Amino acid sequence: MTQAALAEDSAEPAWKTIPSWNLVATQDLNIPAKAQAFMAERAGSRTVRVKASHAASVSRPDKVTDLIGEAARTVR
């Protein structure tokens, strides 16, 4: 990366104006559930908690699919 790329100003975060959804994996050992929940709350995300590890899409594909489906139905 160049210094220009690292110093470039960013635009308004999309999560401030676009609806968002978040899945909090409560047994994640990489990103603590409290940190996940904090970021989701800060973004105003609709949040679902699931008893799963960091790889929730592998261990709980049903919950991930449900959340994606809810998001898709909501923004139509």
Distance bins in CASP14 RR format, pairs under 12 A and 6 or more apart:
PFRMAT RR
TARGET T0000
AUTHOR 0000-0000-0000
RMODE 2
METHOD distances of the structure
MODEL  1
1 7 0 0 0 0 0 1 0 0 0 0 0
1 8 0 0 0 0 0 1 0 0 0 0 0
2 8 0 0 0 0 1 0 0 0 0 0 0
10 16 0 0 0 0 0 1 0 0 0 0 0
11 17 0 0 0 0 0 1 0 0 0 0 0
12 18 0 0 0 0 0 1 0 0 0 0 0
13 20 0 0 0 0 0 1 0 0 0 0 0
13 39 0 0 0 0 0 1 0 0 0 0 0
13 42 0 0 0 0 1 0 0 0 0 0 0
13 43 0 0 0 0 1 0 0 0 0 0 0
13 44 0 0 0 0 0 1 0 0 0 0 0
14 20 0 0 0 0 1 0 0 0 0 0 0
14 43 0 0 0 0 1 0 0 0 0 0 0
14 45 0 0 0 0 0 1 0 0 0 0 0
15 21 0 0 0 0 0 1 0 0 0 0 0
15 22 0 0 0 0 1 0 0 0 0 0 0
15 39 0 0 0 0 1 0 0 0 0 0 0
15 40 0 0 0 0 1 0 0 0 0 0 0
15 41 0 0 0 0 0 1 0 0 0 0 0
15 42 0 0 0 0 1 0 0 0 0 0 0
15 43 1 0 1 0 0 0 0 0 0 0 0
15 44 1 0 0 1 0 0 0 0 0 0 0
15 45 1 0 0 1 0 0 0 0 0 0 0
15 46 0 0 0 0 0 1 0 0 0 0 0
16 42 0 0 0 0 1 0 0 0 0 0 0
16 43 1 0 0 1 0 0 0 0 0 0 0
16 44 0 0 0 0 1 0 0 0 0 0 0
16 45 0 0 0 0 0 1 0 0 0 0 0
17 43 0 0 0 0 0 1 0 0 0 0 0
17 44 0 0 0 0 0 1 0 0 0 0 0
18 43 0 0 0 0 1 0 0 0 0 0 0
18 44 0 0 0 0 0 1 0 0 0 0 0
18 45 0 0 0 0 0 1 0 0 0 0 0
18 71 0 0 0 0 0 1 0 0 0 0 0
18 74 0 0 0 0 0 1 0 0 0 0 0
18 75 0 0 0 0 1 0 0 0 0 0 0
19 43 0 0 0 0 1 0 0 0 0 0 0
19 44 0 0 0 0 1 0 0 0 0 0 0
19 45 0 0 0 0 1 0 0 0 0 0 0
19 46 1 0 0 1 0 0 0 0 0 0 0
19 70 0 0 0 0 0 1 0 0 0 0 0
19 71 1 0 0 1 0 0 0 0 0 0 0
19 72 0 0 0 0 0 1 0 0 0 0 0
19 73 0 0 0 0 0 1 0 0 0 0 0
19 74 1 0 0 1 0 0 0 0 0 0 0
19 75 1 0 0 1 0 0 0 0 0 0 0
19 76 0 0 0 0 0 1 0 0 0 0 0
20 39 0 0 0 0 0 1 0 0 0 0 0
20 40 1 0 0 1 0 0 0 0 0 0 0
20 41 0 0 0 0 0 1 0 0 0 0 0
20 42 0 0 0 0 0 1 0 0 0 0 0
20 43 1 0 1 0 0 0 0 0 0 0 0
20 44 1 0 0 1 0 0 0 0 0 0 0
20 45 1 0 1 0 0 0 0 0 0 0 0
20 46 1 0 0 1 0 0 0 0 0 0 0
20 47 0 0 0 0 1 0 0 0 0 0 0
20 67 0 0 0 0 0 1 0 0 0 0 0
20 70 0 0 0 0 0 1 0 0 0 0 0
20 71 0 0 0 0 1 0 0 0 0 0 0
20 74 0 0 0 0 0 1 0 0 0 0 0
20 75 0 0 0 0 0 1 0 0 0 0 0
21 40 0 0 0 0 1 0 0 0 0 0 0
21 43 0 0 0 0 1 0 0 0 0 0 0
21 44 0 0 0 0 1 0 0 0 0 0 0
21 45 1 0 1 0 0 0 0 0 0 0 0
21 46 1 0 1 0 0 0 0 0 0 0 0
21 47 1 0 0 1 0 0 0 0 0 0 0
21 48 1 0 0 1 0 0 0 0 0 0 0
21 63 0 0 0 0 0 1 0 0 0 0 0
21 64 0 0 0 0 0 1 0 0 0 0 0
21 66 0 0 0 0 0 1 0 0 0 0 0
21 67 1 0 1 0 0 0 0 0 0 0 0
21 68 1 0 0 1 0 0 0 0 0 0 0
21 69 0 0 0 0 1 0 0 0 0 0 0
21 70 1 0 0 1 0 0 0 0 0 0 0
21 71 1 0 1 0 0 0 0 0 0 0 0
21 72 0 0 0 0 1 0 0 0 0 0 0
21 73 0 0 0 0 0 1 0 0 0 0 0
21 74 0 0 0 0 1 0 0 0 0 0 0
21 75 0 0 0 0 1 0 0 0 0 0 0
22 31 0 0 0 0 0 1 0 0 0 0 0
22 33 0 0 0 0 0 1 0 0 0 0 0
22 35 0 0 0 0 0 1 0 0 0 0 0
22 36 1 0 0 1 0 0 0 0 0 0 0
22 37 0 0 0 0 1 0 0 0 0 0 0
22 38 0 0 0 0 0 1 0 0 0 0 0
22 39 1 0 0 1 0 0 0 0 0 0 0
22 40 1 1 0 0 0 0 0 0 0 0 0
22 41 0 0 0 0 1 0 0 0 0 0 0
22 42 0 0 0 0 0 1 0 0 0 0 0
22 43 1 0 0 1 0 0 0 0 0 0 0
22 44 0 0 0 0 1 0 0 0 0 0 0
22 45 1 1 0 0 0 0 0 0 0 0 0
22 46 1 0 0 1 0 0 0 0 0 0 0
22 47 1 0 1 0 0 0 0 0 0 0 0
22 48 1 0 0 1 0 0 0 0 0 0 0
22 49 0 0 0 0 1 0 0 0 0 0 0
22 50 0 0 0 0 0 1 0 0 0 0 0
22 56 0 0 0 0 0 1 0 0 0 0 0
22 64 0 0 0 0 0 1 0 0 0 0 0
22 67 0 0 0 0 1 0 0 0 0 0 0
22 68 0 0 0 0 0 1 0 0 0 0 0
22 70 0 0 0 0 0 1 0 0 0 0 0
22 71 0 0 0 0 0 1 0 0 0 0 0
23 31 0 0 0 0 0 1 0 0 0 0 0
23 33 0 0 0 0 0 1 0 0 0 0 0
23 36 0 0 0 0 1 0 0 0 0 0 0
23 37 0 0 0 0 0 1 0 0 0 0 0
23 39 0 0 0 0 0 1 0 0 0 0 0
23 40 0 0 0 0 1 0 0 0 0 0 0
23 45 0 0 0 0 1 0 0 0 0 0 0
23 46 0 0 0 0 0 1 0 0 0 0 0
23 47 1 0 0 1 0 0 0 0 0 0 0
23 48 1 0 1 0 0 0 0 0 0 0 0
23 49 1 0 0 1 0 0 0 0 0 0 0
23 50 1 0 1 0 0 0 0 0 0 0 0
23 51 0 0 0 0 0 1 0 0 0 0 0
23 52 0 0 0 0 1 0 0 0 0 0 0
23 54 0 0 0 0 0 1 0 0 0 0 0
23 55 0 0 0 0 0 1 0 0 0 0 0
23 56 1 0 1 0 0 0 0 0 0 0 0
23 57 0 0 0 0 1 0 0 0 0 0 0
23 59 0 0 0 0 0 1 0 0 0 0 0
23 60 0 0 0 0 1 0 0 0 0 0 0
23 61 0 0 0 0 0 1 0 0 0 0 0
23 62 0 0 0 0 0 1 0 0 0 0 0
23 63 1 0 0 1 0 0 0 0 0 0 0
23 64 1 0 0 1 0 0 0 0 0 0 0
23 65 0 0 0 0 0 1 0 0 0 0 0
23 66 0 0 0 0 1 0 0 0 0 0 0
23 67 1 0 1 0 0 0 0 0 0 0 0
23 68 0 0 0 0 1 0 0 0 0 0 0
23 69 0 0 0 0 0 1 0 0 0 0 0
23 70 0 0 0 0 0 1 0 0 0 0 0
23 71 0 0 0 0 0 1 0 0 0 0 0
24 31 0 0 0 0 1 0 0 0 0 0 0
24 32 0 0 0 0 1 0 0 0 0 0 0
24 33 1 0 1 0 0 0 0 0 0 0 0
24 34 0 0 0 0 1 0 0 0 0 0 0
24 35 0 0 0 0 1 0 0 0 0 0 0
24 36 1 0 1 0 0 0 0 0 0 0 0
24 37 1 0 1 0 0 0 0 0 0 0 0
24 38 0 0 0 0 1 0 0 0 0 0 0
24 39 0 0 0 0 1 0 0 0 0 0 0
24 40 1 0 0 1 0 0 0 0 0 0 0
24 41 0 0 0 0 0 1 0 0 0 0 0
24 45 0 0 0 0 1 0 0 0 0 0 0
24 46 0 0 0 0 0 1 0 0 0 0 0
24 47 1 0 1 0 0 0 0 0 0 0 0
24 48 1 0 0 1 0 0 0 0 0 0 0
24 49 1 0 1 0 0 0 0 0 0 0 0
24 50 1 0 0 1 0 0 0 0 0 0 0
24 51 0 0 0 0 0 1 0 0 0 0 0
24 52 0 0 0 0 1 0 0 0 0 0 0
24 54 0 0 0 0 0 1 0 0 0 0 0
24 56 0 0 0 0 1 0 0 0 0 0 0
24 60 0 0 0 0 0 1 0 0 0 0 0
24 63 0 0 0 0 0 1 0 0 0 0 0
24 64 0 0 0 0 0 1 0 0 0 0 0
24 67 0 0 0 0 0 1 0 0 0 0 0
25 31 1 0 0 1 0 0 0 0 0 0 0
25 32 0 0 0 0 0 1 0 0 0 0 0
25 33 1 0 0 1 0 0 0 0 0 0 0
25 34 0 0 0 0 0 1 0 0 0 0 0
25 35 0 0 0 0 0 1 0 0 0 0 0
25 36 1 0 0 1 0 0 0 0 0 0 0
25 37 0 0 0 0 0 1 0 0 0 0 0
25 40 0 0 0 0 0 1 0 0 0 0 0
25 47 0 0 0 0 0 1 0 0 0 0 0
25 48 0 0 0 0 0 1 0 0 0 0 0
25 49 0 0 0 0 1 0 0 0 0 0 0
25 50 1 0 0 1 0 0 0 0 0 0 0
25 51 0 0 0 0 1 0 0 0 0 0 0
25 52 1 0 1 0 0 0 0 0 0 0 0
25 53 1 0 0 1 0 0 0 0 0 0 0
25 54 1 0 0 1 0 0 0 0 0 0 0
25 55 0 0 0 0 1 0 0 0 0 0 0
25 56 1 0 1 0 0 0 0 0 0 0 0
25 57 0 0 0 0 1 0 0 0 0 0 0
25 58 0 0 0 0 0 1 0 0 0 0 0
25 59 0 0 0 0 1 0 0 0 0 0 0
25 60 0 0 0 0 1 0 0 0 0 0 0
25 63 0 0 0 0 1 0 0 0 0 0 0
25 64 0 0 0 0 1 0 0 0 0 0 0
25 67 0 0 0 0 0 1 0 0 0 0 0
26 32 0 0 0 0 1 0 0 0 0 0 0
26 33 1 0 1 0 0 0 0 0 0 0 0
26 34 0 0 0 0 1 0 0 0 0 0 0
26 35 0 0 0 0 0 1 0 0 0 0 0
26 36 0 0 0 0 1 0 0 0 0 0 0
26 37 0 0 0 0 1 0 0 0 0 0 0
26 47 0 0 0 0 0 1 0 0 0 0 0
26 48 0 0 0 0 0 1 0 0 0 0 0
26 49 1 0 1 0 0 0 0 0 0 0 0
26 50 1 0 0 1 0 0 0 0 0 0 0
26 51 1 0 1 0 0 0 0 0 0 0 0
26 52 1 0 0 1 0 0 0 0 0 0 0
26 53 0 0 0 0 1 0 0 0 0 0 0
26 54 0 0 0 0 0 1 0 0 0 0 0
26 56 0 0 0 0 1 0 0 0 0 0 0
26 59 0 0 0 0 0 1 0 0 0 0 0
26 60 0 0 0 0 0 1 0 0 0 0 0
26 63 0 0 0 0 0 1 0 0 0 0 0
27 33 1 0 0 1 0 0 0 0 0 0 0
27 36 0 0 0 0 0 1 0 0 0 0 0
27 49 0 0 0 0 0 1 0 0 0 0 0
27 50 0 0 0 0 1 0 0 0 0 0 0
27 51 1 0 0 1 0 0 0 0 0 0 0
27 52 1 0 0 1 0 0 0 0 0 0 0
27 53 1 0 1 0 0 0 0 0 0 0 0
27 54 0 0 0 0 1 0 0 0 0 0 0
27 55 0 0 0 0 0 1 0 0 0 0 0
27 56 0 0 0 0 1 0 0 0 0 0 0
27 59 0 0 0 0 1 0 0 0 0 0 0
27 60 0 0 0 0 0 1 0 0 0 0 0
28 34 0 0 0 0 0 1 0 0 0 0 0
28 35 0 0 0 0 1 0 0 0 0 0 0
28 36 1 0 0 1 0 0 0 0 0 0 0
28 37 0 0 0 0 0 1 0 0 0 0 0
28 49 0 0 0 0 0 1 0 0 0 0 0
28 50 0 0 0 0 1 0 0 0 0 0 0
28 51 0 0 0 0 0 1 0 0 0 0 0
28 52 1 0 0 1 0 0 0 0 0 0 0
28 53 1 0 0 1 0 0 0 0 0 0 0
28 54 1 0 1 0 0 0 0 0 0 0 0
28 55 0 0 0 0 1 0 0 0 0 0 0
28 56 1 0 0 1 0 0 0 0 0 0 0
28 59 0 0 0 0 0 1 0 0 0 0 0
28 60 0 0 0 0 0 1 0 0 0 0 0
29 52 0 0 0 0 0 1 0 0 0 0 0
29 53 1 0 0 1 0 0 0 0 0 0 0
29 54 1 0 0 1 0 0 0 0 0 0 0
29 55 0 0 0 0 0 1 0 0 0 0 0
30 36 0 0 0 0 0 1 0 0 0 0 0
30 53 0 0 0 0 1 0 0 0 0 0 0
30 54 1 0 1 0 0 0 0 0 0 0 0
30 55 0 0 0 0 1 0 0 0 0 0 0
30 56 0 0 0 0 0 1 0 0 0 0 0
31 37 0 0 0 0 0 1 0 0 0 0 0
31 38 0 0 0 0 0 1 0 0 0 0 0
31 39 0 0 0 0 1 0 0 0 0 0 0
31 40 0 0 0 0 0 1 0 0 0 0 0
31 53 0 0 0 0 0 1 0 0 0 0 0
31 54 1 0 0 1 0 0 0 0 0 0 0
31 55 0 0 0 0 0 1 0 0 0 0 0
31 56 0 0 0 0 0 1 0 0 0 0 0
32 38 0 0 0 0 1 0 0 0 0 0 0
32 39 0 0 0 0 0 1 0 0 0 0 0
32 54 0 0 0 0 0 1 0 0 0 0 0
33 39 0 0 0 0 0 1 0 0 0 0 0
33 40 0 0 0 0 0 1 0 0 0 0 0
33 47 0 0 0 0 0 1 0 0 0 0 0
33 49 1 0 0 1 0 0 0 0 0 0 0
33 50 0 0 0 0 0 1 0 0 0 0 0
33 51 0 0 0 0 0 1 0 0 0 0 0
33 52 0 0 0 0 0 1 0 0 0 0 0
33 53 0 0 0 0 0 1 0 0 0 0 0
33 54 0 0 0 0 0 1 0 0 0 0 0
33 56 0 0 0 0 0 1 0 0 0 0 0
34 40 0 0 0 0 0 1 0 0 0 0 0
34 41 0 0 0 0 0 1 0 0 0 0 0
34 49 0 0 0 0 0 1 0 0 0 0 0
35 41 0 0 0 0 0 1 0 0 0 0 0
35 42 0 0 0 0 0 1 0 0 0 0 0
36 42 0 0 0 0 0 1 0 0 0 0 0
36 43 0 0 0 0 0 1 0 0 0 0 0
36 45 0 0 0 0 1 0 0 0 0 0 0
36 47 0 0 0 0 1 0 0 0 0 0 0
36 48 0 0 0 0 0 1 0 0 0 0 0
36 49 0 0 0 0 1 0 0 0 0 0 0
36 50 0 0 0 0 0 1 0 0 0 0 0
36 52 0 0 0 0 0 1 0 0 0 0 0
36 54 0 0 0 0 0 1 0 0 0 0 0
36 56 0 0 0 0 0 1 0 0 0 0 0
37 43 0 0 0 0 0 1 0 0 0 0 0
37 44 0 0 0 0 0 1 0 0 0 0 0
37 45 0 0 0 0 1 0 0 0 0 0 0
37 47 1 0 0 1 0 0 0 0 0 0 0
37 48 0 0 0 0 0 1 0 0 0 0 0
37 49 1 0 0 1 0 0 0 0 0 0 0
38 44 0 0 0 0 0 1 0 0 0 0 0
38 45 0 0 0 0 0 1 0 0 0 0 0
38 47 0 0 0 0 0 1 0 0 0 0 0
39 45 0 0 0 0 1 0 0 0 0 0 0
39 47 0 0 0 0 1 0 0 0 0 0 0
40 46 0 0 0 0 1 0 0 0 0 0 0
40 47 1 0 1 0 0 0 0 0 0 0 0
40 48 0 0 0 0 1 0 0 0 0 0 0
40 49 0 0 0 0 1 0 0 0 0 0 0
40 67 0 0 0 0 0 1 0 0 0 0 0
41 47 1 0 0 1 0 0 0 0 0 0 0
45 67 0 0 0 0 0 1 0 0 0 0 0
45 70 0 0 0 0 0 1 0 0 0 0 0
45 71 0 0 0 0 1 0 0 0 0 0 0
46 66 0 0 0 0 0 1 0 0 0 0 0
46 67 0 0 0 0 1 0 0 0 0 0 0
46 68 0 0 0 0 0 1 0 0 0 0 0
46 69 0 0 0 0 0 1 0 0 0 0 0
46 70 1 0 0 1 0 0 0 0 0 0 0
46 71 1 0 0 1 0 0 0 0 0 0 0
46 73 0 0 0 0 0 1 0 0 0 0 0
46 74 1 0 0 1 0 0 0 0 0 0 0
46 75 0 0 0 0 0 1 0 0 0 0 0
47 67 0 0 0 0 1 0 0 0 0 0 0
47 70 0 0 0 0 0 1 0 0 0 0 0
47 71 0 0 0 0 0 1 0 0 0 0 0
48 56 0 0 0 0 1 0 0 0 0 0 0
48 60 0 0 0 0 0 1 0 0 0 0 0
48 62 0 0 0 0 0 1 0 0 0 0 0
48 63 1 0 0 1 0 0 0 0 0 0 0
48 64 0 0 0 0 1 0 0 0 0 0 0
48 65 0 0 0 0 0 1 0 0 0 0 0
48 66 1 0 0 1 0 0 0 0 0 0 0
48 67 1 0 1 0 0 0 0 0 0 0 0
48 68 0 0 0 0 0 1 0 0 0 0 0
48 69 0 0 0 0 0 1 0 0 0 0 0
48 70 0 0 0 0 1 0 0 0 0 0 0
48 71 0 0 0 0 0 1 0 0 0 0 0
49 56 0 0 0 0 0 1 0 0 0 0 0
49 60 0 0 0 0 0 1 0 0 0 0 0
49 63 0 0 0 0 1 0 0 0 0 0 0
49 67 0 0 0 0 0 1 0 0 0 0 0
50 56 1 0 1 0 0 0 0 0 0 0 0
50 57 0 0 0 0 0 1 0 0 0 0 0
50 59 0 0 0 0 1 0 0 0 0 0 0
50 60 1 0 1 0 0 0 0 0 0 0 0
50 61 0 0 0 0 0 1 0 0 0 0 0
50 62 0 0 0 0 1 0 0 0 0 0 0
50 63 1 0 1 0 0 0 0 0 0 0 0
50 64 0 0 0 0 1 0 0 0 0 0 0
50 65 0 0 0 0 0 1 0 0 0 0 0
50 66 0 0 0 0 1 0 0 0 0 0 0
50 67 0 0 0 0 1 0 0 0 0 0 0
51 59 0 0 0 0 1 0 0 0 0 0 0
51 60 1 0 0 1 0 0 0 0 0 0 0
51 63 0 0 0 0 1 0 0 0 0 0 0
52 58 0 0 0 0 1 0 0 0 0 0 0
52 59 1 0 1 0 0 0 0 0 0 0 0
52 60 1 0 1 0 0 0 0 0 0 0 0
52 61 0 0 0 0 1 0 0 0 0 0 0
52 62 0 0 0 0 0 1 0 0 0 0 0
52 63 1 0 0 1 0 0 0 0 0 0 0
52 64 0 0 0 0 1 0 0 0 0 0 0
52 67 0 0 0 0 0 1 0 0 0 0 0
53 59 1 0 0 1 0 0 0 0 0 0 0
53 60 0 0 0 0 1 0 0 0 0 0 0
54 60 0 0 0 0 0 1 0 0 0 0 0
55 61 0 0 0 0 0 1 0 0 0 0 0
55 64 0 0 0 0 0 1 0 0 0 0 0
56 62 0 0 0 0 0 1 0 0 0 0 0
56 63 1 0 0 1 0 0 0 0 0 0 0
56 64 1 0 0 1 0 0 0 0 0 0 0
56 65 0 0 0 0 0 1 0 0 0 0 0
56 66 0 0 0 0 0 1 0 0 0 0 0
56 67 0 0 0 0 1 0 0 0 0 0 0
57 63 0 0 0 0 1 0 0 0 0 0 0
57 64 1 0 1 0 0 0 0 0 0 0 0
57 65 0 0 0 0 1 0 0 0 0 0 0
57 67 0 0 0 0 0 1 0 0 0 0 0
57 68 0 0 0 0 1 0 0 0 0 0 0
58 64 0 0 0 0 1 0 0 0 0 0 0
60 66 0 0 0 0 1 0 0 0 0 0 0
60 67 0 0 0 0 1 0 0 0 0 0 0
61 67 0 0 0 0 0 1 0 0 0 0 0
61 68 0 0 0 0 0 1 0 0 0 0 0
62 68 0 0 0 0 0 1 0 0 0 0 0
62 69 0 0 0 0 0 1 0 0 0 0 0
63 69 0 0 0 0 0 1 0 0 0 0 0
63 70 0 0 0 0 0 1 0 0 0 0 0
64 70 0 0 0 0 0 1 0 0 0 0 0
64 71 0 0 0 0 0 1 0 0 0 0 0
65 71 0 0 0 0 0 1 0 0 0 0 0
65 72 0 0 0 0 0 1 0 0 0 0 0
66 72 0 0 0 0 0 1 0 0 0 0 0
66 73 0 0 0 0 0 1 0 0 0 0 0
67 73 0 0 0 0 0 1 0 0 0 0 0
67 74 0 0 0 0 0 1 0 0 0 0 0
68 74 0 0 0 0 0 1 0 0 0 0 0
68 75 0 0 0 0 0 1 0 0 0 0 0
69 75 0 0 0 0 0 1 0 0 0 0 0
69 76 0 0 0 0 0 1 0 0 0 0 0
70 76 0 0 0 0 0 1 0 0 0 0 0
END
